[in-house]
């Protein structure tokens, strides 16, 4: 009777232990290469999370973490009652919106243009040129813009020589958002095309050949094959960008804050630095950073939910 209910050998599920062991043996070199990156991630991204507890303390570097008194949400009440905090939050959201509108489409357009270049040699040269600014520091990038657009820059010298007046874009608070966005485009747009080029390379070329045979022109192939082929990647990058909406570049803002003034260049990161670290009010800085992290997570989850409603995978499949 027992033999009748016993599953045949061919129908028994395979033993997972030998399979896992063989996979580990196969991939052990790759796993060893990943270990340093995982350790760096843990040390610099996860361990510092314990420091967010200082947002609920009246933290003192002399008393230390364990002996500083707990004050609950008092630091957050102080934070939310500070007009400078709300000004920094407004500047952050405004700069992020401008960069989302003007910067986000640029890498997509560059990737489409590069993908349309038939010559591999020309494409390689162009890619190298547009990648290069990414490796410049923000100090060097701002210096280049200063030499071009500053009061004594090349543009103003040309305007002065032709009697057209001058315009110092580097110290004008009214145009600071456009200035920052143009700097981000110049420095990071080329690097941002890598993901989109990879997505374009994954599109089956037979689709283009079949569409061309049916009489579809370049624009129709772009609209009906190329853009749908990279739509998932575009949505994914948009979701990640919205999750990072409260990060607009600490170093970039810090360098130019003195030139345009606090009212235009103060963002959440510089607020946490100046009013938290510089003024030794570490609890306030931790509270501002924790608020930023929680709000960024909410933006990320909301953007991912919208992606699912539109039929895309987003960060993960439903």
PANUDO-289801 format. One record per residue (C-alpha): x, y, z. Coordinates in Angstrom, 1 decimal, decimal comma. Example, Ala and Ser with C-alpha at 12.3 -4.5 7.8 and 13.67 -1.06 7.14 Angstrom:
<site><x>12,3</x><y>-4,5</y><z>7,8</z></site>
<site><x>13,7</x><y>-1,1</y><z>7,1</z></site>
REM end
This chain:
<site><x>0,0</x><y>0,0</y><z>0,0</z></site>
<site><x>2,9</x><y>2,3</y><z>0,8</z></site>
<site><x>4,5</x><y>1,6</y><z>-2,5</z></site>
<site><x>1,4</x><y>2,7</y><z>-4,4</z></site>
<site><x>1,5</x><y>6,2</y><z>-2,8</z></site>
<site><x>5,2</x><y>6,7</y><z>-3,2</z></site>
<site><x>6,1</x><y>9,1</y><z>-6,0</z></site>
<site><x>8,0</x><y>7,6</y><z>-9,0</z></site>
<site><x>11,7</x><y>8,5</y><z>-9,0</z></site>
<site><x>11,2</x><y>10,6</y><z>-12,2</z></site>
<site><x>8,6</x><y>12,8</y><z>-10,5</z></site>
<site><x>10,4</x><y>13,5</y><z>-7,3</z></site>
<site><x>11,7</x><y>17,1</y><z>-7,0</z></site>
<site><x>15,5</x><y>17,3</y><z>-7,5</z></site>
<site><x>17,6</x><y>17,8</y><z>-4,4</z></site>
<site><x>18,4</x><y>21,5</y><z>-4,1</z></site>
<site><x>21,6</x><y>21,1</y><z>-2,0</z></site>
<site><x>23,8</x><y>19,8</y><z>-4,9</z></site>
<site><x>22,3</x><y>22,4</y><z>-7,2</z></site>
<site><x>23,1</x><y>25,3</y><z>-4,8</z></site>
<site><x>26,6</x><y>23,8</y><z>-4,1</z></site>
<site><x>27,4</x><y>23,6</y><z>-7,8</z></site>
<site><x>26,2</x><y>27,2</y><z>-8,3</z></site>
<site><x>28,2</x><y>28,5</y><z>-5,4</z></site>
<site><x>31,3</x><y>26,6</y><z>-6,8</z></site>
<site><x>30,6</x><y>28,1</y><z>-10,2</z></site>
<site><x>30,1</x><y>31,7</y><z>-9,0</z></site>
<site><x>32,5</x><y>31,8</y><z>-6,1</z></site>
<site><x>35,0</x><y>34,1</y><z>-7,9</z></site>
<site><x>32,2</x><y>36,5</y><z>-8,7</z></site>
<site><x>31,0</x><y>36,4</y><z>-5,1</z></site>
<site><x>34,5</x><y>37,1</y><z>-3,8</z></site>
<site><x>34,7</x><y>40,1</y><z>-6,1</z></site>
<site><x>31,3</x><y>41,4</y><z>-4,7</z></site>
<site><x>32,4</x><y>41,1</y><z>-1,0</z></site>
<site><x>34,4</x><y>44,4</y><z>-0,9</z></site>
<site><x>31,5</x><y>46,4</y><z>-2,4</z></site>
<site><x>29,1</x><y>44,8</y><z>0,1</z></site>
<site><x>31,3</x><y>45,7</y><z>3,0</z></site>
<site><x>31,7</x><y>49,3</y><z>1,8</z></site>
<site><x>27,9</x><y>49,5</y><z>1,4</z></site>
<site><x>27,4</x><y>48,2</y><z>5,0</z></site>
<site><x>30,0</x><y>50,4</y><z>6,5</z></site>
<site><x>29,1</x><y>53,7</y><z>4,8</z></site>
<site><x>25,4</x><y>53,2</y><z>4,2</z></site>
<site><x>23,9</x><y>51,0</y><z>6,8</z></site>
<site><x>26,0</x><y>51,5</y><z>9,9</z></site>
<site><x>25,6</x><y>55,3</y><z>9,9</z></site>
<site><x>21,8</x><y>54,7</y><z>10,1</z></site>
<site><x>22,2</x><y>54,1</y><z>13,8</z></site>
<site><x>23,3</x><y>57,8</y><z>14,0</z></site>
<site><x>19,8</x><y>58,9</y><z>13,1</z></site>
<site><x>18,8</x><y>58,2</y><z>16,7</z></site>
<site><x>20,5</x><y>61,5</y><z>17,6</z></site>
<site><x>17,6</x><y>63,3</y><z>15,9</z></site>
<site><x>15,6</x><y>62,2</y><z>19,0</z></site>
<site><x>18,3</x><y>63,4</y><z>21,5</z></site>
<site><x>19,8</x><y>66,6</y><z>22,7</z></site>
<site><x>23,1</x><y>65,2</y><z>21,4</z></site>
<site><x>26,4</x><y>66,4</y><z>22,8</z></site>
<site><x>29,8</x><y>65,3</y><z>21,5</z></site>
<site><x>31,1</x><y>65,4</y><z>25,1</z></site>
<site><x>28,3</x><y>63,3</y><z>26,6</z></site>
<site><x>28,3</x><y>60,9</y><z>23,6</z></site>
<site><x>25,6</x><y>58,8</y><z>22,0</z></site>
<site><x>24,8</x><y>56,7</y><z>25,1</z></site>
<site><x>24,6</x><y>59,6</y><z>27,7</z></site>
<site><x>22,9</x><y>62,4</y><z>25,7</z></site>
<site><x>19,4</x><y>63,0</y><z>27,0</z></site>
<site><x>16,4</x><y>61,8</y><z>24,9</z></site>
<site><x>14,0</x><y>64,6</y><z>23,9</z></site>
<site><x>11,5</x><y>62,7</y><z>21,6</z></site>
<site><x>10,2</x><y>64,8</y><z>18,8</z></site>
<site><x>11,3</x><y>68,1</y><z>20,3</z></site>
<site><x>14,0</x><y>68,5</y><z>17,6</z></site>
<site><x>11,5</x><y>68,0</y><z>14,8</z></site>
<site><x>9,2</x><y>70,6</y><z>16,3</z></site>
<site><x>12,2</x><y>73,0</y><z>16,3</z></site>
<site><x>13,0</x><y>72,0</y><z>12,7</z></site>
<site><x>9,4</x><y>72,5</y><z>11,4</z></site>
<site><x>9,1</x><y>75,9</y><z>13,1</z></site>
<site><x>12,2</x><y>77,2</y><z>11,4</z></site>
<site><x>11,4</x><y>79,3</y><z>8,3</z></site>
<site><x>14,9</x><y>78,7</y><z>6,9</z></site>
<site><x>14,1</x><y>74,9</y><z>6,8</z></site>
<site><x>11,0</x><y>75,5</y><z>4,7</z></site>
<site><x>12,9</x><y>77,9</y><z>2,4</z></site>
<site><x>15,5</x><y>75,2</y><z>1,9</z></site>
<site><x>12,8</x><y>72,6</y><z>1,2</z></site>
<site><x>11,2</x><y>74,9</y><z>-1,3</z></site>
<site><x>14,5</x><y>75,5</y><z>-3,1</z></site>
<site><x>15,2</x><y>71,8</y><z>-3,2</z></site>
<site><x>11,9</x><y>71,0</y><z>-4,8</z></site>
<site><x>12,1</x><y>73,8</y><z>-7,2</z></site>
<site><x>15,6</x><y>72,9</y><z>-8,4</z></site>
<site><x>14,6</x><y>69,2</y><z>-8,7</z></site>
<site><x>11,5</x><y>70,2</y><z>-10,8</z></site>
<site><x>13,6</x><y>72,3</y><z>-13,1</z></site>
<site><x>16,2</x><y>69,5</y><z>-13,5</z></site>
<site><x>13,5</x><y>66,9</y><z>-14,0</z></site>
<site><x>12,0</x><y>69,0</y><z>-16,9</z></site>
<site><x>15,2</x><y>70,1</y><z>-18,6</z></site>
<site><x>17,8</x><y>67,5</y><z>-17,7</z></site>
<site><x>15,9</x><y>64,2</y><z>-17,7</z></site>
<site><x>15,1</x><y>64,1</y><z>-21,4</z></site>
<site><x>18,6</x><y>65,1</y><z>-22,5</z></site>
<site><x>20,3</x><y>61,7</y><z>-22,0</z></site>
<site><x>17,4</x><y>60,0</y><z>-23,8</z></site>
<site><x>17,8</x><y>62,3</y><z>-26,8</z></site>
<site><x>21,6</x><y>61,9</y><z>-26,8</z></site>
<site><x>21,3</x><y>58,1</y><z>-26,7</z></site>
<site><x>18,8</x><y>58,1</y><z>-29,6</z></site>
<site><x>21,2</x><y>60,4</y><z>-31,6</z></site>
<site><x>24,2</x><y>58,2</y><z>-30,9</z></site>
<site><x>22,3</x><y>55,0</y><z>-31,7</z></site>
<site><x>21,4</x><y>56,5</y><z>-35,1</z></site>
<site><x>25,1</x><y>57,0</y><z>-36,0</z></site>
<site><x>26,1</x><y>54,1</y><z>-38,3</z></site>
<site><x>29,9</x><y>54,6</y><z>-38,0</z></site>
<site><x>31,3</x><y>52,8</y><z>-35,0</z></site>
<site><x>34,4</x><y>55,0</y><z>-35,0</z></site>
<site><x>32,5</x><y>58,2</y><z>-34,9</z></site>
<site><x>30,1</x><y>56,9</y><z>-32,3</z></site>
<site><x>33,1</x><y>55,9</y><z>-30,0</z></site>
<site><x>34,6</x><y>59,3</y><z>-30,4</z></site>
<site><x>31,4</x><y>61,1</y><z>-29,5</z></site>
<site><x>30,8</x><y>58,8</y><z>-26,5</z></site>
<site><x>34,2</x><y>59,5</y><z>-25,2</z></site>
<site><x>33,8</x><y>63,2</y><z>-25,5</z></site>
<site><x>30,4</x><y>63,3</y><z>-23,7</z></site>
<site><x>31,5</x><y>60,9</y><z>-21,0</z></site>
<site><x>34,5</x><y>63,0</y><z>-20,1</z></site>
<site><x>32,8</x><y>65,8</y><z>-18,0</z></site>
<site><x>31,4</x><y>63,3</y><z>-15,6</z></site>
<site><x>34,9</x><y>62,6</y><z>-14,3</z></site>
<site><x>35,5</x><y>66,3</y><z>-13,5</z></site>
<site><x>35,0</x><y>67,5</y><z>-9,9</z></site>
<site><x>32,3</x><y>70,1</y><z>-9,2</z></site>
<site><x>35,1</x><y>72,6</y><z>-8,4</z></site>
<site><x>36,5</x><y>72,3</y><z>-11,9</z></site>
<site><x>33,0</x><y>72,3</y><z>-13,5</z></site>
<site><x>32,0</x><y>75,5</y><z>-11,7</z></site>
<site><x>35,3</x><y>77,1</y><z>-12,5</z></site>
<site><x>34,8</x><y>76,4</y><z>-16,2</z></site>
<site><x>31,4</x><y>78,0</y><z>-16,1</z></site>
<site><x>32,9</x><y>81,0</y><z>-14,1</z></site>
<site><x>35,4</x><y>81,5</y><z>-16,9</z></site>
<site><x>32,7</x><y>81,4</y><z>-19,5</z></site>
<site><x>29,7</x><y>83,1</y><z>-17,9</z></site>
<site><x>31,2</x><y>85,1</y><z>-14,9</z></site>
<site><x>31,7</x><y>88,8</y><z>-14,7</z></site>
<site><x>35,1</x><y>88,6</y><z>-16,3</z></site>
<site><x>34,3</x><y>85,6</y><z>-18,4</z></site>
<site><x>34,5</x><y>85,1</y><z>-22,1</z></site>
<site><x>30,8</x><y>85,9</y><z>-22,7</z></site>
<site><x>30,9</x><y>89,2</y><z>-20,9</z></site>
<site><x>34,2</x><y>90,2</y><z>-22,6</z></site>
<site><x>32,5</x><y>89,7</y><z>-25,9</z></site>
<site><x>29,5</x><y>91,7</y><z>-24,9</z></site>
<site><x>31,6</x><y>94,5</y><z>-23,5</z></site>
<site><x>33,7</x><y>94,7</y><z>-26,6</z></site>
<site><x>30,6</x><y>95,1</y><z>-28,8</z></site>
<site><x>28,9</x><y>97,6</y><z>-26,4</z></site>
<site><x>26,1</x><y>95,2</y><z>-25,5</z></site>
<site><x>26,4</x><y>95,5</y><z>-21,8</z></site>
<site><x>27,2</x><y>92,7</y><z>-19,4</z></site>
<site><x>25,4</x><y>90,0</y><z>-17,5</z></site>
<site><x>26,9</x><y>87,9</y><z>-14,7</z></site>
<site><x>25,0</x><y>84,7</y><z>-14,7</z></site>
<site><x>27,1</x><y>83,2</y><z>-11,9</z></site>
<site><x>25,9</x><y>85,7</y><z>-9,2</z></site>
<site><x>22,3</x><y>86,2</y><z>-10,3</z></site>
<site><x>19,8</x><y>84,5</y><z>-7,9</z></site>
<site><x>16,9</x><y>84,8</y><z>-10,4</z></site>
<site><x>18,6</x><y>82,6</y><z>-13,0</z></site>
<site><x>20,4</x><y>80,3</y><z>-10,5</z></site>
<site><x>18,0</x><y>77,3</y><z>-11,1</z></site>
<site><x>18,8</x><y>77,4</y><z>-14,9</z></site>
<site><x>22,5</x><y>77,9</y><z>-14,2</z></site>
<site><x>22,6</x><y>74,8</y><z>-11,9</z></site>
<site><x>20,6</x><y>72,8</y><z>-14,4</z></site>
<site><x>22,9</x><y>73,7</y><z>-17,3</z></site>
<site><x>25,9</x><y>72,7</y><z>-15,2</z></site>
<site><x>24,2</x><y>69,3</y><z>-14,5</z></site>
<site><x>23,4</x><y>68,8</y><z>-18,2</z></site>
<site><x>27,0</x><y>69,6</y><z>-19,2</z></site>
<site><x>28,6</x><y>67,4</y><z>-16,6</z></site>
<site><x>26,2</x><y>64,4</y><z>-16,3</z></site>
<site><x>24,1</x><y>64,1</y><z>-19,5</z></site>
<site><x>26,8</x><y>62,1</y><z>-21,3</z></site>
<site><x>27,2</x><y>59,7</y><z>-18,4</z></site>
<site><x>23,4</x><y>59,2</y><z>-18,2</z></site>
<site><x>23,2</x><y>57,8</y><z>-21,7</z></site>
<site><x>24,9</x><y>54,5</y><z>-20,8</z></site>
<site><x>21,7</x><y>52,9</y><z>-19,5</z></site>
<site><x>19,6</x><y>54,0</y><z>-22,5</z></site>
<site><x>22,3</x><y>52,9</y><z>-25,0</z></site>
<site><x>22,2</x><y>49,4</y><z>-23,4</z></site>
<site><x>18,4</x><y>49,4</y><z>-23,7</z></site>
<site><x>18,6</x><y>50,4</y><z>-27,3</z></site>
<site><x>21,1</x><y>47,7</y><z>-28,1</z></site>
<site><x>18,7</x><y>45,1</y><z>-26,7</z></site>
<site><x>16,0</x><y>45,9</y><z>-29,4</z></site>
<site><x>15,8</x><y>43,3</y><z>-32,1</z></site>
<site><x>17,2</x><y>44,8</y><z>-35,3</z></site>
<site><x>14,8</x><y>42,6</y><z>-37,3</z></site>
<site><x>12,0</x><y>44,8</y><z>-36,2</z></site>
<site><x>13,6</x><y>47,8</y><z>-37,9</z></site>
<site><x>14,2</x><y>45,7</y><z>-41,0</z></site>
<site><x>10,6</x><y>44,5</y><z>-41,2</z></site>
<site><x>9,3</x><y>48,1</y><z>-40,6</z></site>
<site><x>11,5</x><y>49,5</y><z>-43,3</z></site>
<site><x>10,3</x><y>46,8</y><z>-45,7</z></site>
<site><x>6,8</x><y>47,8</y><z>-44,9</z></site>
<site><x>7,6</x><y>51,4</y><z>-45,9</z></site>
<site><x>8,0</x><y>52,9</y><z>-42,4</z></site>
<site><x>10,2</x><y>56,0</y><z>-42,3</z></site>
<site><x>12,8</x><y>56,9</y><z>-39,6</z></site>
<site><x>10,3</x><y>58,8</y><z>-37,4</z></site>
<site><x>7,7</x><y>56,0</y><z>-37,6</z></site>
<site><x>10,4</x><y>53,4</y><z>-36,6</z></site>
<site><x>11,4</x><y>55,7</y><z>-33,8</z></site>
<site><x>7,9</x><y>56,1</y><z>-32,5</z></site>
<site><x>6,6</x><y>52,6</y><z>-32,9</z></site>
<site><x>9,8</x><y>50,5</y><z>-32,2</z></site>
<site><x>12,5</x><y>52,5</y><z>-30,5</z></site>
<site><x>10,6</x><y>54,4</y><z>-27,9</z></site>
<site><x>8,3</x><y>51,4</y><z>-26,9</z></site>
<site><x>11,5</x><y>49,3</y><z>-26,7</z></site>
<site><x>13,1</x><y>51,5</y><z>-24,1</z></site>
<site><x>9,9</x><y>52,6</y><z>-22,3</z></site>
<site><x>10,4</x><y>50,3</y><z>-19,4</z></site>
<site><x>13,9</x><y>51,7</y><z>-18,8</z></site>
<site><x>12,7</x><y>55,3</y><z>-19,1</z></site>
<site><x>10,0</x><y>54,6</y><z>-16,5</z></site>
<site><x>12,6</x><y>52,9</y><z>-14,2</z></site>
<site><x>15,0</x><y>55,8</y><z>-14,4</z></site>
<site><x>12,2</x><y>58,3</y><z>-13,8</z></site>
<site><x>11,1</x><y>56,4</y><z>-10,7</z></site>
<site><x>14,7</x><y>56,4</y><z>-9,4</z></site>
<site><x>15,0</x><y>60,1</y><z>-10,2</z></site>
<site><x>11,8</x><y>60,9</y><z>-8,3</z></site>
<site><x>13,1</x><y>58,8</y><z>-5,4</z></site>
<site><x>16,2</x><y>61,0</y><z>-5,4</z></site>
<site><x>14,2</x><y>64,3</y><z>-5,9</z></site>
<site><x>15,5</x><y>65,8</y><z>-2,6</z></site>
<site><x>19,1</x><y>65,4</y><z>-3,6</z></site>
<site><x>20,3</x><y>68,2</y><z>-5,9</z></site>
<site><x>24,0</x><y>68,1</y><z>-5,4</z></site>
<site><x>25,6</x><y>69,1</y><z>-2,0</z></site>
<site><x>29,0</x><y>70,0</y><z>-3,4</z></site>
<site><x>27,6</x><y>72,0</y><z>-6,3</z></site>
<site><x>25,3</x><y>74,1</y><z>-4,0</z></site>
<site><x>28,1</x><y>74,5</y><z>-1,4</z></site>
<site><x>30,5</x><y>76,0</y><z>-3,9</z></site>
<site><x>28,0</x><y>78,5</y><z>-5,3</z></site>
<site><x>26,1</x><y>79,4</y><z>-2,1</z></site>
<site><x>28,3</x><y>82,4</y><z>-1,3</z></site>
<site><x>28,0</x><y>83,8</y><z>-4,9</z></site>
<site><x>24,2</x><y>83,9</y><z>-5,2</z></site>
<site><x>23,2</x><y>84,0</y><z>-1,5</z></site>
<site><x>21,4</x><y>81,7</y><z>0,9</z></site>
<site><x>17,9</x><y>82,5</y><z>-0,3</z></site>
<site><x>18,6</x><y>81,0</y><z>-3,8</z></site>
<site><x>21,1</x><y>78,2</y><z>-3,0</z></site>
<site><x>20,1</x><y>76,8</y><z>0,4</z></site>
<site><x>18,9</x><y>73,2</y><z>0,0</z></site>
<site><x>18,2</x><y>70,5</y><z>2,5</z></site>
<site><x>21,7</x><y>69,1</y><z>2,4</z></site>
<site><x>23,4</x><y>72,5</y><z>2,9</z></site>
<site><x>20,9</x><y>73,4</y><z>5,6</z></site>
<site><x>21,7</x><y>70,2</y><z>7,5</z></site>
<site><x>25,4</x><y>71,0</y><z>7,1</z></site>
<site><x>25,4</x><y>74,6</y><z>8,1</z></site>
<site><x>22,8</x><y>74,5</y><z>10,9</z></site>
<site><x>23,7</x><y>71,0</y><z>12,0</z></site>
<site><x>27,4</x><y>70,5</y><z>11,6</z></site>
<site><x>28,9</x><y>74,0</y><z>11,5</z></site>
<site><x>26,7</x><y>75,3</y><z>14,3</z></site>
<site><x>27,3</x><y>72,0</y><z>16,3</z></site>
<site><x>23,6</x><y>71,4</y><z>16,5</z></site>
<site><x>24,0</x><y>67,8</y><z>15,4</z></site>
<site><x>20,5</x><y>66,7</y><z>16,5</z></site>
<site><x>18,9</x><y>69,3</y><z>14,1</z></site>
<site><x>21,1</x><y>68,2</y><z>11,3</z></site>
<site><x>20,2</x><y>64,6</y><z>11,9</z></site>
<site><x>16,5</x><y>65,5</y><z>12,0</z></site>
<site><x>16,7</x><y>67,3</y><z>8,7</z></site>
<site><x>18,5</x><y>64,4</y><z>7,1</z></site>
<site><x>16,0</x><y>61,9</y><z>8,5</z></site>
<site><x>13,1</x><y>64,0</y><z>7,2</z></site>
<site><x>14,7</x><y>64,1</y><z>3,8</z></site>
<site><x>15,2</x><y>60,3</y><z>3,8</z></site>
<site><x>11,6</x><y>59,5</y><z>4,8</z></site>
<site><x>10,2</x><y>61,9</y><z>2,3</z></site>
<site><x>12,4</x><y>60,5</y><z>-0,5</z></site>
<site><x>11,2</x><y>57,0</y><z>0,3</z></site>
<site><x>7,6</x><y>58,2</y><z>0,1</z></site>
<site><x>8,3</x><y>59,8</y><z>-3,3</z></site>
<site><x>10,0</x><y>56,6</y><z>-4,5</z></site>
<site><x>7,0</x><y>54,4</y><z>-3,4</z></site>
<site><x>4,5</x><y>56,8</y><z>-4,9</z></site>
<site><x>6,4</x><y>56,9</y><z>-8,3</z></site>
<site><x>6,7</x><y>53,1</y><z>-8,3</z></site>
<site><x>2,9</x><y>52,8</y><z>-7,6</z></site>
<site><x>2,1</x><y>55,1</y><z>-10,5</z></site>
<site><x>4,4</x><y>53,1</y><z>-12,8</z></site>
<site><x>2,5</x><y>49,9</y><z>-11,9</z></site>
<site><x>-0,8</x><y>51,7</y><z>-12,6</z></site>
<site><x>0,6</x><y>52,6</y><z>-16,1</z></site>
<site><x>1,4</x><y>48,9</y><z>-16,7</z></site>
<site><x>5,2</x><y>49,1</y><z>-16,2</z></site>
<site><x>7,3</x><y>47,1</y><z>-13,8</z></site>
<site><x>9,0</x><y>50,0</y><z>-12,1</z></site>
<site><x>11,5</x><y>48,9</y><z>-9,5</z></site>
<site><x>10,0</x><y>45,4</y><z>-9,2</z></site>
<site><x>7,3</x><y>43,4</y><z>-10,8</z></site>
<site><x>4,0</x><y>43,1</y><z>-9,1</z></site>
REM end
